[in-house]
Amino acid sequence: MTSTAVRIETPVIEVSHVSTRFGTAVVHRDVSLTVVRGEVFAIAGGNGCGKSTLLREIIGLLAPTTGTIRLLGTDSRQLTHSNGSPLHRRFGVMFQHGALFSSMTLAENVAVPLREHTPLSAEAIRDIVALKIALVGLPPDSAIKFPSELSGGMRRRAALARAIVMDPELLFLDEPTTGLDIDARLRMWATIRQLVAEGAGVLLTTHYLEEAEALAQRVVVLNRGRVAASGTMQEIRAHVSQRRIRCL
């Protein structure tokens, strides 16, 4: 008698019936999605569709009006600075446009999570930061530069280095290549694929359908605050018109 092993996929993100309003403006209407451990998941849609707002709700920076969100088994509403720190060590965030501290060098920016969340020595932090800067493809001499001295692509890579400096199990990438030229975009894709190959799960937002297709196993498309389509990009292209998946 033989037995068949059943693979149980563990959800790392569970968004259930989320609606979001700011005054009279409705951002989300009954949005639900589930992300499982180890996958690359994309939230796609045009500008103003609520992609970045949903990401911020997932990581606890905003609270939805109704519905629930669980991140790594914890209700996202509990992710305050005081009680969320242990969980914060398990995920990294690359915000849209980088969100680097202008008064800090690149290396100092990358080191911020290590200084806030670990007891590591200055020497150990310096070594880890140098490693992550190299991993995202930045030259060593960029470490002493300030954000204003970096190109847009370099600022994105610096933000990515900061997001991965704690070796998180889950990465959030908010519009990681918006505004970059095609060469810089392809380099960023290659870096993200390398991180995934090393075991990181990824949730990214994007308005580039080709980016979702290049990187993600599954995609949710937001349109007018609702989930307009979900599945693989092949399934979405087969069943949903280009007009429908724009944010109108």
Beta strands, then each sheet from edge to edge (+ up, - down):
strand 1: 11-22
strand 2: 25-36
strand 3: 40-44
strand 4: 66-71
strand 5: 74-75
strand 6: 91-94
strand 7: 170-174
strand 8: 201-206
strand 9: 218-223
strand 10: 226-231
sheet 1: 2+ 1- 4+ 5-
sheet 2: 6+ 7+ 8+ 3+ 9+ 10-
end
